[in-house]
Amino acid sequence: MSIPSPADLARRPGPKPAPTPSVPHAKTAPQQTSETRPRAADAIAPGRLKSSEHFRKHYLFGLRFSTMPAHARLVGHDLLWRASHATGRIPPKLQPSIEAVSLATGLTTMQVGVALQILRTRGWLYDRPVTHGPRTGSTAFELTIPAFALERVRAHLKRKPSDLSG
């Protein structure tokens, strides 16, 4: 008996198709309705913090639990430290350029641009129009916590310290 080569593995027959039910009235598994699954727009909609909740703390935990790429989380952290700790808004006069975020994070300007787009599409960053002052008509960054991430953070923070060790 010889060891199979990659060519031998490619010649193997593929998996057999699943057999069809022999009973014509056999039921298939019930499909999940759209009512039980949250819509994507609802999941990335900004969550509402309670009066006792602190924006910066929840945003940090949310970024930590997110599945975003590391460079997007890094840019999110950099923007967080530039923003108001209570609201997540970056004042129009303190808006960083892509080059400034690039210098602060060590990423290229292209990586920062991609990271900003990831943060926007996943609901962590919005471009808020400036309506008053000398920068009227421009946009300003506003950090938000998506509703699904806020629920995860709340669930994590409700756990007892003894539950967190294991």
C-alpha positions as CSV (number, residue, x, y, z in Angstrom):
1,M,0.0,0.0,0.0
2,S,1.5,3.3,-1.0
3,I,1.0,6.8,0.6
4,P,-1.5,8.8,-1.4
5,S,-0.3,11.9,-3.2
6,P,-2.2,15.1,-3.7
7,A,-3.1,13.8,-7.2
8,D,-4.7,10.7,-5.7
9,L,-6.7,12.8,-3.3
10,A,-8.1,14.9,-6.1
11,R,-9.4,11.7,-7.9
12,R,-11.4,10.6,-4.9
13,P,-15.1,10.5,-5.5
14,G,-17.0,13.5,-4.0
15,P,-19.5,13.2,-1.2
16,K,-22.7,11.4,-2.0
17,P,-25.8,13.6,-2.3
18,A,-28.2,13.5,0.6
19,P,-31.0,11.0,0.1
20,T,-34.4,12.5,-0.6
21,P,-37.2,11.6,1.8
22,S,-39.1,8.5,0.8
23,V,-42.3,9.8,2.2
24,P,-43.8,12.5,-0.1
25,H,-45.4,14.4,2.8
26,A,-42.3,14.6,5.0
27,K,-41.9,17.9,6.7
28,T,-38.8,20.0,6.5
29,A,-37.3,21.8,9.5
30,P,-39.2,25.0,10.3
31,Q,-37.4,28.1,9.0
32,Q,-36.7,30.9,11.3
33,T,-39.0,33.8,10.8
34,S,-37.7,37.3,10.4
35,E,-39.5,38.3,13.6
36,T,-37.1,36.3,15.8
37,R,-33.9,37.6,14.1
38,P,-33.0,41.2,14.6
39,R,-32.7,43.3,11.5
40,A,-29.2,44.5,10.7
41,A,-30.4,48.1,10.7
42,D,-31.8,47.6,14.3
43,A,-28.5,45.9,15.4
44,I,-26.3,48.8,14.3
45,A,-28.7,51.5,15.4
46,P,-27.2,53.6,18.2
47,G,-28.0,52.2,21.6
48,R,-29.4,54.5,24.3
49,L,-27.3,54.8,27.5
50,K,-29.2,55.0,30.8
51,S,-28.5,58.0,33.0
52,S,-26.3,55.9,35.3
53,E,-24.1,54.5,32.5
54,H,-20.9,56.2,31.4
55,F,-20.2,56.5,27.7
56,R,-16.4,56.0,27.7
57,K,-16.6,52.8,29.9
58,H,-19.3,51.2,27.7
59,Y,-17.6,52.2,24.5
60,L,-14.3,50.7,25.6
61,F,-15.9,47.4,26.7
62,G,-17.9,47.4,23.4
63,L,-14.8,47.7,21.3
64,R,-13.1,45.0,23.3
65,F,-15.9,42.6,22.6
66,S,-16.4,43.5,19.0
67,T,-15.2,41.3,16.2
68,M,-13.8,44.2,14.2
69,P,-10.2,44.1,12.8
70,A,-7.5,45.3,15.2
71,H,-6.8,48.5,13.2
72,A,-10.5,49.5,13.3
73,R,-10.5,49.0,17.1
74,L,-7.3,51.0,17.4
75,V,-8.7,53.9,15.4
76,G,-11.9,53.7,17.6
77,H,-9.8,54.0,20.7
78,D,-7.9,56.9,19.3
79,L,-11.1,58.8,18.5
80,L,-12.5,57.9,21.9
81,W,-9.7,59.7,23.7
82,R,-10.4,62.8,21.5
83,A,-14.1,62.7,22.2
84,S,-16.2,63.9,25.1
85,H,-16.2,61.2,27.8
86,A,-19.9,61.7,28.4
87,T,-21.3,62.0,24.9
88,G,-18.8,60.6,22.5
89,R,-18.8,63.7,20.3
90,I,-15.6,65.3,19.0
91,P,-16.0,69.1,18.9
92,P,-15.7,70.5,15.4
93,K,-12.6,72.5,16.2
94,L,-10.9,69.3,17.5
95,Q,-11.7,67.1,14.5
96,P,-8.6,65.1,13.6
97,S,-7.5,64.6,10.0
98,I,-6.8,61.2,8.7
99,E,-3.1,62.2,8.8
100,A,-3.3,63.0,12.5
101,V,-5.0,59.7,13.3
102,S,-2.4,58.0,11.2
103,L,0.5,59.6,13.1
104,A,-1.2,58.8,16.5
105,T,-1.8,55.1,15.7
106,G,1.1,54.2,13.5
107,L,-1.2,53.1,10.7
108,T,-1.0,54.3,7.1
109,T,-3.5,56.9,5.9
110,M,-5.1,54.1,3.7
111,Q,-5.5,51.8,6.8
112,V,-7.1,54.7,8.8
113,G,-9.5,55.4,5.9
114,V,-10.5,51.7,5.8
115,A,-10.8,51.6,9.6
116,L,-13.1,54.7,9.6
117,Q,-15.3,53.1,7.0
118,I,-15.5,49.9,9.1
119,L,-16.4,51.9,12.2
120,R,-19.1,53.7,10.2
121,T,-20.7,50.6,8.6
122,R,-20.8,48.7,11.9
123,G,-22.5,51.6,13.7
124,W,-19.6,52.8,15.9
125,L,-19.1,56.1,14.2
126,Y,-21.3,58.7,12.5
127,D,-20.6,61.8,10.6
128,R,-22.7,64.5,12.3
129,P,-23.4,67.7,10.3
130,V,-22.2,70.9,12.0
131,T,-25.1,73.3,12.2
132,H,-23.6,76.3,13.9
133,G,-20.3,78.2,14.2
134,P,-17.6,78.9,11.7
135,R,-17.5,75.2,10.5
136,T,-21.2,75.1,9.6
137,G,-21.8,72.8,6.7
138,S,-18.9,70.5,7.5
139,T,-19.2,67.2,9.4
140,A,-17.9,66.1,12.8
141,F,-17.2,62.6,14.1
142,E,-19.7,61.3,16.7
143,L,-19.0,58.0,18.4
144,T,-21.9,55.7,19.2
145,I,-22.4,52.3,20.7
146,P,-24.5,50.0,18.5
147,A,-27.6,48.6,20.3
148,F,-26.4,45.0,20.0
149,A,-23.0,45.8,21.5
150,L,-24.5,47.8,24.3
151,E,-26.7,44.9,25.3
152,R,-23.5,42.6,25.4
153,V,-21.7,45.2,27.5
154,R,-24.6,45.5,29.9
155,A,-24.8,41.7,30.3
156,H,-21.1,41.5,30.9
157,L,-21.1,44.2,33.5
158,K,-24.1,42.6,35.4
159,R,-22.1,39.4,36.0
160,K,-20.7,38.9,39.4
161,P,-16.9,39.2,39.8
162,S,-16.8,35.5,40.8
163,D,-18.3,34.6,37.4
164,L,-15.7,36.6,35.5
165,S,-12.7,34.5,36.6
166,G,-13.8,31.4,34.9
